[in-house]
Amino acid sequence: MIAFGRSETKRLLAVFAIVLLVVTAGCAGLAPDDTGDSTPDTDGPDNDDTNQTDSDTDDSDDGTDNESTAGESETNLGTFGDLDPAETDKTAEQLLAESADQLAAVDSYRLDQQVVNIQRQNNQSQTVRLNQTARVDRTQRRVAAQGTTTTELGSTSVQRYLLNGSLYESSERIAQQLGSEWVQTNVSSQFDQIFRQFDSAQQAESLFRNASATIEGQTTIDGQRVYAVNATVNLTTVANTRPNIVGADEFQLNVWVSAESSLPLQLAEDSILRLSTSRVELTQETDSVLRFRFEDVDISLPSEAEGAPLTSELTAQ
């Protein structure tokens, strides 16, 4: 069963996250137990619907194109490729600082993300692939998300909306377990903390302000000239933005910074992190690419989710 009830807040904080460059206790393959902790999920998709990273709403309803970083392979997703010499007098740290300042002023955005996680524990490993999109409205503090997680046993998908003090969720597994296509959870007491976990732009800002970097060159993305910046992030900052990190063997970001707006159009992570909970320690290798699109978004609850029953009511039956 999904762990609702007295550990609800801990579970939400661990699982319902679209954390930048997805390395959280609640990522795919890490299923929270009934105390809010996490353990590797070895039973495949049937047991990990709550572990879907969140992303955009149904594109057929809102016009979102489910574009991912087309042409990327499943390994080395975020390589820069061929670059021209950079035409700038700024240092890499100045570019990242300006990018962080611009991110702080962003009101809304869309994002698309591809992730390959390899989780290792006790000489066993599991590869988890995630494809996700999202819309984030920082002014009205709303999120609409949809994502699919794939392991060797198959794929599972989930939709989520965070708004008005509640988290709404729909997945096949929830329908099977709770008998309702949509459910809602009252998260008003921890809404700010949960929203921050969804806010990838805020987390990128924090990482940029605490990194050393070099400019590798320049190229174009979507017709815009961008600077290619390789950043090594302060590991204390990484730990502060992601739960359960106890160490890091590697953490590198490639960032494509717009020469015009100073906003990051794309960023990629290549990392090896050690994670720990009360029950297990594991190593997670992450290779991912996240694409930002800074534009206005319109987020409203779909009609089929209106009046969704509370999870507390369903689990009390």
VOBA-1610 file (N, C-alpha, C; in pm, whole numbers, padded with zeros to 5 digits, always signed):
BEGIN
Met+00083-00121+00000Met+00000+00000+00000Met+00087+00126+00000Ile+00033+00233-00055Ile+00098+00364-00047Ile+00093+00411+00097Ala+00202+00469+00146Ala+00210+00504+00287Ala+00147+00639+00312Phe+00019+00638+00344Phe-00049+00760+00384Phe-00067+00758+00536Gly-00130+00862+00588Gly-00159+00863+00730Gly-00061+00951+00804Arg-00012+00902+00920Arg+00068+00987+01009Arg+00201+01027+00947Ser+00251+00950+00852Ser+00379+00986+00790Ser+00360+01061+00659Glu+00239+01115+00636Glu+00205+01178+00509Glu+00303+01287+00469Thr+00333+01378+00561Thr+00419+01491+00524Thr+00559+01444+00486Lys+00616+01352+00563Lys+00749+01302+00530Lys+00750+01236+00393Arg+00646+01157+00364Arg+00640+01090+00235Arg+00633+01190+00122Leu+00551+01293+00139Leu+00537+01393+00034Leu+00668+01465+00010Leu+00736+01502+00117Leu+00861+01575+00102Leu+00967+01488+00036Ala+00959+01358+00055Ala+01059+01270-00004Ala+01026+01231-00146Val+00896+01225-00179Val+00857+01166-00306Val+00809+01266-00407Phe+00718+01355-00370Phe+00655+01442-00468Phe+00748+01558-00499Ala+00856+01529-00567Ala+00957+01630-00594Ala+00998+01627-00739Ile+01021+01745-00792Ile+01077+01755-00926Ile+01215+01817-00913Val+01287+01771-00816Val+01412+01832-00776Val+01505+01842-00896Leu+01573+01956-00905Leu+01666+01979-01015Leu+01759+01861-01033Leu+01765+01810-01156Leu+01856+01703-01192Leu+01840+01584-01102Val+01721+01548-01085Val+01660+01445-01002Val+01756+01355-00926Val+01796+01393-00807Val+01865+01303-00717Val+01806+01325-00579Thr+01692+01263-00550Thr+01630+01278-00419Thr+01597+01141-00362Ala+01564+01140-00234Ala+01527+01013-00170Ala+01404+00953-00233Gly+01323+01035-00297Gly+01199+00983-00354Gly+01203+00962-00502Cys+01322+00957-00561Cys+01331+00935-00704Cys+01295+00793-00741Ala+01286+00771-00870Ala+01250+00638-00918Ala+01343+00534-00860Gly+01282+00423-00818Gly+01361+00315-00761Gly+01385+00330-00613Leu+01343+00440-00551Leu+01357+00458-00408Leu+01219+00478-00349Ala+01167+00375-00286Ala+01030+00380-00236Ala+01030+00409-00088Pro+00957+00515-00041Pro+00955+00546+00101Pro+00879+00441+00179Asp+00930+00410+00300Asp+00856+00316+00383Asp+00758+00392+00469Asp+00693+00323+00561Asp+00585+00388+00635Asp+00635+00482+00743Thr+00765+00500+00754Thr+00818+00601+00845Thr+00867+00723+00771Gly+00852+00721+00638Gly+00899+00833+00559Gly+01039+00813+00507Asp+01106+00702+00544Asp+01238+00675+00492Asp+01227+00612+00356Ser+01344+00580+00296Ser+01344+00527+00161Ser+01431+00405+00152Thr+01391+00311+00068Thr+01470+00193+00039Thr+01461+00164-00108Pro+01562+00093-00164Pro+01554+00064-00306Pro+01432-00021-00337Asp+01363+00017-00442Asp+01245-00057-00486Asp+01290-00159-00588Thr+01287-00287-00552Thr+01332-00391-00643Thr+01218-00467-00705Asp+01095-00427-00679Asp+00979-00499-00730Asp+00928-00444-00861Gly+00994-00339-00913Gly+00955-00290-01044Gly+00840-00192-01037Pro+00783-00157-01153Pro+00685-00051-01163Pro+00561-00073-01080Asp+00522-00199-01051Asp+00401-00221-00975Asp+00407-00161-00837Asn+00529-00135-00788Asn+00543-00082-00654Asn+00597+00059-00650Asp+00610+00128-00763Asp+00679+00256-00755Asp+00602+00370-00819Asp+00471+00364-00823Asp+00397+00477-00878Asp+00424+00605-00802Thr+00438+00596-00670Thr+00465+00717-00595Thr+00603+00770-00619Asn+00685+00696-00692Asn+00821+00740-00715Asn+00839+00809-00848Gln+00733+00835-00919Gln+00747+00902-01046Gln+00787+01046-01023Thr+00890+01089-01085Thr+00919+01231-01082Thr+00815+01304-01162Asp+00789+01428-01122Asp+00673+01496-01170Asp+00703+01577-01292Ser+00601+01599-01373Ser+00620+01680-01489Ser+00489+01730-01543Asp+00487+01769-01670Asp+00381+01852-01723Asp+00246+01784-01730Thr+00144+01862-01747Thr+00009+01813-01765Thr-00007+01756-01904Asp-00124+01701-01930Asp-00153+01641-02059Asp-00139+01747-02168Asp-00046+01727-02259Asp-00019+01827-02361Asp-00135+01847-02454Ser-00223+01749-02466Ser-00338+01765-02554Ser-00434+01869-02501Asp-00423+01897-02370Asp-00513+01995-02310Asp-00455+02135-02313Asp-00320+02148-02301Asp-00267+02282-02282Asp-00171+02325-02393Gly-00152+02242-02493Gly-00068+02282-02603Gly+00080+02263-02581Thr+00116+02205-02464Thr+00257+02181-02439Thr+00309+02077-02534Asp+00424+02099-02595Asp+00484+01993-02673Asp+00577+01914-02582Asn+00566+01784-02588Asn+00640+01697-02499Asn+00782+01679-02547Glu+00842+01786-02597Glu+00975+01772-02653Glu+01075+01738-02544Ser+01168+01650-02576Ser+01281+01623-02491Ser+01405+01666-02567Thr+01518+01640-02509Thr+01640+01680-02578Thr+01664+01581-02691Ala+01603+01610-02804Ala+01604+01518-02916Ala+01745+01489-02960Gly+01765+01361-02998Gly+01894+01321-03049Gly+01994+01283-02942Glu+01956+01297-02812Glu+02049+01262-02707Glu+02049+01111-02686Ser+02163+01053-02658Ser+02171+00912-02624Ser+02142+00896-02476Glu+02132+00771-02431Glu+02100+00746-02292Glu+02222+00756-02201Thr+02339+00768-02255Thr+02458+00794-02176Thr+02524+00920-02229Asn+02592+00991-02140Asn+02652+01119-02177Asn+02549+01212-02240Leu+02434+01223-02170Leu+02325+01302-02224Leu+02363+01448-02241Gly+02447+01499-02152Gly+02469+01643-02149Gly+02603+01689-02200Thr+02661+01621-02298Thr+02788+01666-02353Thr+02768+01791-02437Phe+02870+01877-02442Phe+02858+02002-02516Phe+02865+01983-02667Gly+02936+01882-02713Gly+02954+01868-02857Gly+03054+01969-02910Asp+03048+01995-03039Asp+03140+02090-03101Asp+03106+02232-03059Leu+03207+02308-03019Leu+03188+02444-02971Leu+03277+02541-03048Asp+03230+02665-03060Asp+03311+02774-03112Asp+03377+02846-02995Pro+03483+02920-03019Pro+03543+03000-02911Pro+03441+03098-02854Ala+03443+03115-02723Ala+03348+03204-02657Ala+03384+03349-02680Glu+03283+03429-02717Glu+03302+03572-02740Glu+03247+03649-02621Thr+03323+03655-02512Thr+03281+03727-02393Thr+03404+03763-02310Asp+03395+03877-02242Asp+03500+03919-02151Asp+03470+03876-02008Lys+03355+03815-01985Lys+03315+03775-01851Lys+03379+03641-01813Thr+03398+03621-01684Thr+03445+03492-01635Thr+03326+03397-01625Ala+03356+03269-01611Ala+03249+03171-01597Ala+03167+03197-01471Glu+03234+03235-01362Glu+03161+03263-01238Glu+03070+03384-01254Gln+03113+03483-01331Gln+03026+03599-01356Gln+02903+03558-01438Leu+02923+03473-01536Leu+02809+03426-01615Leu+02709+03352-01528Leu+02758+03267-01437Leu+02668+03192-01351Leu+02599+03284-01250Ala+02671+03382-01199Ala+02610+03476-01104Ala+02498+03556-01171Glu+02522+03603-01293Glu+02418+03676-01366Glu+02300+03584-01397Ser+02328+03458-01430Ser+02221+03364-01457Ser+02137+03339-01332Ala+02203+03328-01217Ala+02131+03310-01092Ala+02041+03429-01062Asp+02091+03551-01088Asp+02010+03671-01066Asp+01886+03671-01154Gln+01903+03630-01279Gln+01788+03626-01370Gln+01690+03517-01329Leu+01739+03404-01283Leu+01649+03298-01236Leu+01566+03344-01118Ala+01624+03423-01030Ala+01552+03470-00913Ala+01431+03556-00951Ala+01435+03618-01069Ala+01328+03707-01112Ala+01224+03637-01200Val+01244+03509-01231Val+01152+03437-01319Val+01019+03413-01249Asp+00908+03442-01320Asp+00774+03420-01264Asp+00718+03283-01298Ser+00751+03229-01415Ser+00695+03099-01456Ser+00783+03038-01564Tyr+00770+02908-01580Tyr+00851+02841-01682Tyr+00797+02700-01705Arg+00843+02642-01815Arg+00823+02501-01845Arg+00958+02432-01844Leu+00957+02303-01822Leu+01081+02228-01832Leu+01054+02089-01887Asp+01156+02036-01953Asp+01157+01900-02004Asp+01286+01835-01955Gln+01277+01707-01920Gln+01394+01644-01861Gln+01404+01497-01900Gln+01525+01453-01927Gln+01560+01313-01944Gln+01661+01277-01837Val+01642+01163-01773Val+01732+01120-01667Val+01759+00971-01682Val+01884+00933-01662Val+01921+00793-01645Val+01989+00781-01510Asn+01928+00706-01419Asn+01984+00680-01287Asn+02027+00534-01279Ile+02147+00510-01229Ile+02191+00375-01198Ile+02213+00369-01048Gln+02133+00289-00980Gln+02138+00279-00835Gln+02204+00147-00796Arg+02304+00155-00708Arg+02381+00037-00670Arg+02376+00016-00519Gln+02353-00110-00481Gln+02352-00146-00340Gln+02383-00295-00328Asn+02478-00330-00239Asn+02511-00470-00212Asn+02541-00547-00340Asn+02625-00489-00424Asn+02667-00553-00549Asn+02553-00577-00647Gln+02441-00510-00627Gln+02330-00516-00721Gln+02305-00376-00776Ser+02251-00370-00897Ser+02225-00240-00957Ser+02090-00241-01027Gln+02031-00124-01040Gln+01906-00105-01111Gln+01916+00023-01193Thr+01881+00014-01321Thr+01880+00131-01407Thr+01737+00182-01420Val+01719+00311-01395Val+01587+00374-01400Val+01595+00493-01494Arg+01508+00495-01592Arg+01502+00605-01689Arg+01376+00686-01665Leu+01393+00818-01666Leu+01280+00907-01642Leu+01267+01005-01757Asn+01144+01026-01800Asn+01111+01133-01895Asn+01000+01215-01832Gln+01020+01344-01825Gln+00925+01426-01751Gln+00919+01567-01807Thr+00803+01627-01789Thr+00783+01766-01825Thr+00703+01833-01715Ala+00710+01964-01706Ala+00638+02034-01600Ala+00614+02178-01636Arg+00514+02235-01572Arg+00491+02379-01573Arg+00492+02427-01429Val+00561+02538-01406Val+00572+02593-01272Val+00535+02740-01276Asp+00436+02777-01196Asp+00394+02917-01181Asp+00437+02963-01043Arg+00545+03040-01039Arg+00599+03083-00911Arg+00519+03197-00850Thr+00447+03272-00934Thr+00366+03382-00882Thr+00244+03329-00808Gln+00170+03239-00870Gln+00052+03181-00807Gln+00084+03055-00727Arg+00212+03013-00733Arg+00258+02896-00659Arg+00175+02773-00696Arg+00185+02739-00824Arg+00115+02622-00877Arg+00211+02540-00962Val+00191+02410-00963Val+00271+02319-01044Val+00178+02220-01113Ala+00205+02191-01239Ala+00138+02084-01312Ala+00245+01994-01370Ala+00232+01864-01350Ala+00343+01775-01383Ala+00296+01640-01433Gln+00378+01580-01519Gln+00352+01447-01570Gln+00484+01379-01600Gly+00498+01251-01565Gly+00623+01183-01589Gly+00606+01033-01604Thr+00704+00971-01666Thr+00707+00827-01685Thr+00841+00774-01639Thr+00837+00669-01559Thr+00956+00602-01511Thr+00962+00462-01573Thr+01078+00425-01622Thr+01094+00296-01689Thr+01209+00218-01627Thr+01184+00093-01593Thr+01288+00000-01552Thr+01282-00120-01647Glu+01366-00220-01619Glu+01366-00338-01705Glu+01234-00414-01698Leu+01151-00384-01598Leu+01024-00454-01582Leu+00906-00382-01646Gly+00928-00260-01697Gly+00820-00188-01761Gly+00819-00041-01723Ser+00708+00025-01757Ser+00695+00169-01735Ser+00570+00201-01655Thr+00576+00309-01578Thr+00460+00362-01508Thr+00459+00513-01523Ser+00339+00571-01519Ser+00322+00716-01538Ser+00235+00772-01427Val+00249+00903-01404Val+00172+00970-01301Val+00151+01116-01341Gln+00037+01172-01303Gln+00010+01315-01318Gln-00007+01375-01179Arg+00043+01497-01162Arg+00027+01565-01034Arg+00003+01714-01054Tyr-00077+01770-00965Tyr-00101+01914-00957Tyr-00079+01957-00813Leu-00004+02062-00795Leu+00015+02121-00663Leu-00042+02262-00668Leu-00148+02286-00593Leu-00211+02418-00590Leu-00308+02425-00474Asn-00330+02548-00428Asn-00431+02576-00326Asn-00418+02488-00202Gly-00294+02463-00162Gly-00272+02386-00040Gly-00291+02237-00053Ser-00311+02188-00174Ser-00336+02044-00194Ser-00249+01989-00306Leu-00220+01861-00297Leu-00154+01788-00403Leu-00254+01688-00462Tyr-00278+01698-00592Tyr-00369+01608-00663Tyr-00283+01512-00745Glu-00323+01384-00744Glu-00241+01284-00810Glu-00329+01181-00879Ser-00283+01136-00996Ser-00354+01032-01071Ser-00253+00936-01131Ser-00276+00807-01110Ser-00194+00703-01173Ser-00274+00573-01169Glu-00237+00482-01254Glu-00305+00353-01258Glu-00292+00280-01126Arg-00175+00287-01065Arg-00154+00218-00939Arg-00242+00272-00829Ile-00255+00404-00822Ile-00341+00464-00720Ile-00486+00423-00742Ala-00528+00419-00868Ala-00664+00376-00897Ala-00687+00232-00850Gln-00587+00146-00870Gln-00599+00008-00826Gln-00602-00004-00675Gln-00519+00073-00607Gln-00506+00059-00463Gln-00615+00131-00386Leu-00653+00249-00434Leu-00746+00332-00358Leu-00884+00343-00421Gly-00900+00290-00543Gly-01032+00287-00604Gly-01079+00420-00656Ser-00987+00514-00682Ser-01025+00645-00733Ser-00923+00687-00837Glu-00970+00741-00949Glu-00878+00784-01054Glu-00789+00897-01007Trp-00847+00989-00930Trp-00771+01101-00874Trp-00786+01101-00722Val-00681+01140-00652Val-00687+01162-00508Val-00621+01295-00477Gln-00655+01350-00362Gln-00589+01473-00318Gln-00542+01457-00175Thr-00433+01529-00145Thr-00376+01529-00011Thr-00360+01672+00035Asn-00407+01701+00155Asn-00393+01835+00212Asn-00249+01853+00257Val-00177+01944+00193Val-00036+01968+00226Val-00015+02113+00270Ser-00120+02177+00315Ser-00112+02320+00346Ser-00008+02352+00452Ser+00013+02263+00548Ser+00108+02292+00654Ser+00252+02287+00606Gln+00278+02216+00496Gln+00413+02206+00442Gln+00420+02252+00296Phe+00324+02335+00256Phe+00314+02372+00115Phe+00440+02440+00063Asp+00494+02535+00140Asp+00612+02609+00094Asp+00730+02516+00070Gln+00752+02424+00162Gln+00865+02332+00149Gln+00848+02240+00029Ile+00726+02192+00007Ile+00700+02103-00106Ile+00715+02180-00237Phe+00664+02303-00241Phe+00677+02382-00363Phe+00823+02405-00398Arg+00907+02430-00299Arg+01049+02450-00326Arg+01111+02326-00389Gln+01062+02208-00352Gln+01116+02087-00412Gln+01076+02075-00558Phe+00962+02130-00595Phe+00921+02130-00734Phe+00993+02236-00817Asp+01045+02341-00751Asp+01094+02459-00821Asp+01239+02440-00866Ser+01257+02382-00984Ser+01391+02356-01036Ser+01470+02483-01058Ala+01404+02592-01096Ala+01474+02718-01120Ala+01538+02770-00992Gln+01468+02758-00880Gln+01523+02804-00753Gln+01645+02721-00715Gln+01639+02591-00740Gln+01751+02506-00705Gln+01871+02531-00796Ala+01845+02557-00924Ala+01955+02593-01014Ala+02021+02721-00967Glu+01942+02817-00925Glu+01997+02943-00873Glu+02093+02916-00758Ser+02053+02832-00665Ser+02137+02801-00550Ser+02266+02732-00592Leu+02259+02639-00685Leu+02378+02569-00732Leu+02474+02664-00803Phe+02418+02754-00886Phe+02503+02848-00961Phe+02580+02941-00869Arg+02520+02980-00758Arg+02583+03075-00668Arg+02694+03010-00584Asn+02705+02880-00592Asn+02803+02810-00509Asn+02884+02711-00593Ala+02938+02763-00703Ala+03012+02677-00795Ala+03135+02750-00848Ser+03237+02672-00878Ser+03349+02721-00957Ser+03329+02671-01099Ala+03378+02745-01198Ala+03339+02711-01335Ala+03444+02757-01437Thr+03432+02701-01556Thr+03513+02741-01670Thr+03423+02755-01793Ile+03458+02847-01882Ile+03385+02862-02007Ile+03452+02772-02111Glu+03372+02682-02168Glu+03426+02586-02264Glu+03416+02636-02408Gly+03326+02731-02433Gly+03307+02782-02569Gly+03165+02833-02584Gln+03118+02841-02707Gln+02981+02885-02731Gln+02922+02806-02847Thr+02786+02804-02850Thr+02713+02736-02956Thr+02575+02800-02964Thr+02479+02734-03024Thr+02342+02787-03031Thr+02243+02679-02987Ile+02136+02724-02923Ile+02022+02641-02888Ile+01896+02715-02929Asp+01813+02652-03009Asp+01690+02715-03057Asp+01718+02852-03118Gly+01828+02863-03190Gly+01862+02986-03257Gly+01924+03092-03168Gln+01942+03063-03039Gln+02002+03159-02948Gln+02148+03124-02923Arg+02232+03226-02919Arg+02372+03204-02885Arg+02383+03177-02736Val+02455+03072-02701Val+02471+03035-02560Val+02617+03008-02530Tyr+02655+03039-02406Tyr+02788+03007-02357Tyr+02783+02869-02291Ala+02880+02786-02321Ala+02890+02654-02261Ala+02980+02662-02139Val+02921+02640-02021Val+02993+02656-01895Val+02994+02523-01820Asn+03112+02480-01781Asn+03124+02361-01697Asn+03143+02405-01553Ala+03059+02353-01462Ala+03059+02399-01323Ala+03081+02283-01228Thr+03163+02308-01127Thr+03180+02215-01016Thr+03113+02278-00894Val+03009+02212-00845Val+02924+02272-00741Val+02976+02235-00603Asn+02970+02332-00511Asn+03002+02307-00372Asn+02914+02195-00318Leu+02976+02092-00261Leu+02901+01973-00221Leu+02808+01999-00103Thr+02842+02096-00021Thr+02750+02133+00087Thr+02620+02188+00030Thr+02630+02266-00077Thr+02512+02318-00144Thr+02428+02205-00202Val+02494+02108-00265Val+02421+01994-00320Val+02344+01923-00209Ala+02409+01900-00097Ala+02344+01831+00014Ala+02227+01910+00068Asn+02238+02043+00067Asn+02129+02126+00119Asn+02007+02127+00028Thr+02026+02101-00100Thr+01914+02103-00192Thr+01854+01965-00216Arg+01920+01860-00167Arg+01874+01723-00190Arg+01888+01642-00063Pro+01784+01570-00026Pro+01788+01497+00100Pro+01875+01373+00093Asn+01927+01334+00209Asn+01989+01204+00230Asn+02125+01186+00163Ile+02188+01293+00115Ile+02322+01281+00058Ile+02425+01277+00170Val+02511+01176+00169Val+02615+01165+00270Val+02754+01179+00210Gly+02763+01182+00078Gly+02892+01199+00015Gly+02879+01204-00135Ala+02987+01247-00200Ala+02985+01258-00346Ala+03121+01218-00400Asp+03121+01134-00500Asp+03244+01099-00570Asp+03263+01186-00693Glu+03153+01241-00744Glu+03160+01325-00863Glu+03032+01408-00872Phe+03049+01535-00909Phe+02930+01619-00935Phe+02971+01732-01029Gln+02927+01721-01153Gln+02958+01821-01254Gln+02829+01865-01322Leu+02822+01996-01353Leu+02712+02050-01431Leu+02766+02110-01560Asn+02702+02080-01671Asn+02721+02155-01794Asn+02602+02249-01809Val+02629+02376-01833Val+02523+02476-01839Val+02535+02554-01970Trp+02421+02568-02039Trp+02414+02647-02161Trp+02345+02778-02126Val+02421+02886-02114Val+02370+03015-02067Val+02346+03106-02187Ser+02224+03161-02196Ser+02191+03250-02307Ser+02276+03376-02303Ala+02338+03409-02416Ala+02416+03532-02423Ala+02327+03654-02419Glu+02201+03638-02457Glu+02108+03751-02461Glu+02040+03775-02327Ser+01984+03670-02267Ser+01905+03688-02144Ser+01979+03649-02018Ser+02092+03582-02030Ser+02169+03527-01919Ser+02099+03411-01849Leu+01982+03369-01896Leu+01912+03256-01837Leu+01971+03124-01888Pro+01968+03020-01806Pro+02015+02889-01853Pro+01907+02823-01939Leu+01940+02794-02064Leu+01843+02728-02150Leu+01847+02576-02132Gln+01961+02527-02090Gln+01975+02383-02071Gln+02085+02358-01969Leu+02070+02256-01888Leu+02177+02215-01799Leu+02173+02064-01782Ala+02291+02009-01758Ala+02306+01865-01750Ala+02393+01829-01631Glu+02361+01716-01571Glu+02435+01668-01455Glu+02502+01536-01486Asp+02623+01522-01438Asp+02695+01395-01438Asp+02747+01378-01296Ser+02687+01285-01221Ser+02722+01277-01080Ser+02724+01133-01030Ile+02800+01113-00923Ile+02797+00989-00847Ile+02784+01030-00700Leu+02668+01003-00642Leu+02639+01046-00506Leu+02609+00926-00418Arg+02644+00940-00291Arg+02612+00837-00192Arg+02495+00885-00108Leu+02391+00803-00103Leu+02268+00837-00032Leu+02251+00743+00086Ser+02189+00794+00193Ser+02169+00713+00312Ser+02033+00744+00374Thr+01964+00640+00420Thr+01844+00655+00500Thr+01864+00574+00627Ser+01762+00562+00707Ser+01775+00486+00831Ser+01790+00337+00806Arg+01756+00292+00683Arg+01758+00149+00656Arg+01859+00104+00552Val+01913+00195+00473Val+01995+00151+00362Val+02089+00262+00317Glu+02203+00223+00263Glu+02293+00315+00194Glu+02312+00265+00052Leu+02319+00357-00041Leu+02336+00319-00181Leu+02410+00427-00255Thr+02460+00390-00372Thr+02526+00485-00462Thr+02438+00505-00584Gln+02424+00629-00626Gln+02343+00660-00743Gln+02426+00740-00844Glu+02435+00686-00963Glu+02499+00757-01074Glu+02388+00820-01158Thr+02401+00948-01186Thr+02299+01021-01259Thr+02357+01086-01383Asp+02288+01069-01493Asp+02322+01135-01619Asp+02192+01195-01671Ser+02184+01327-01677Ser+02055+01389-01708Ser+02070+01520-01784Val+01964+01557-01852Val+01955+01685-01921Val+01821+01748-01890Leu+01823+01876-01854Leu+01702+01952-01828Leu+01699+02073-01920Arg+01586+02092-01986Arg+01568+02206-02078Arg+01462+02301-02021Phe+01500+02427-01998Phe+01406+02529-01952Phe+01345+02602-02071Arg+01218+02639-02056Arg+01153+02732-02148Arg+01083+02837-02063Phe+01137+02956-02065Phe+01087+03062-01977Phe+00975+03137-02047Glu+00852+03110-02004Glu+00734+03167-02066Glu+00618+03161-01968Asp+00511+03232-02000Asp+00392+03228-01916Asp+00327+03091-01924Val+00272+03047-01813Val+00199+02920-01810Val+00063+02943-01744Asp-00031+02858-01779Asp-00165+02864-01722Asp-00194+02729-01659Ile-00208+02726-01529Ile-00228+02600-01457Ile-00362+02603-01385Ser-00447+02512-01419Ser-00574+02495-01350Ser-00602+02347-01336Leu-00677+02312-01234Leu-00706+02172-01207Leu-00799+02117-01314Pro-00769+02000-01373Pro-00860+01941-01472Pro-00992+01903-01406Ser-01098+01907-01485Ser-01231+01881-01432Ser-01242+01745-01366Glu-01171+01645-01420Glu-01182+01511-01363Glu-01118+01500-01225Ala-01032+01598-01189Ala-00968+01596-01058Ala-01047+01675-00954Glu-01142+01756-00998Glu-01221+01836-00905Glu-01305+01743-00816Gly-01303+01772-00689Gly-01377+01689-00595Gly-01312+01556-00566Ala-01184+01541-00600Ala-01115+01416-00572Ala-01116+01388-00422Pro-01136+01263-00381Pro-01141+01231-00238Pro-01005+01249-00173Leu-01006+01280-00045Leu-00882+01292+00031Leu-00823+01154+00057Thr-00691+01146+00047Thr-00625+01018+00072Thr-00652+00969+00214Ser-00661+01062+00309Ser-00685+01023+00447Ser-00820+00956+00464Glu-00918+01000+00386Glu-01052+00938+00393Glu-01049+00799+00332Leu-00978+00783+00221Leu-00975+00653+00153Leu-00901+00549+00234Thr-00789+00589+00296Thr-00709+00492+00370Thr-00772+00461+00506Ala-00867+00545+00551Ala-00933+00520+00678Ala-01048+00421+00665Gln-01089+00394+00540Gln-01202+00304+00517Gln-01162+00159+00540
//
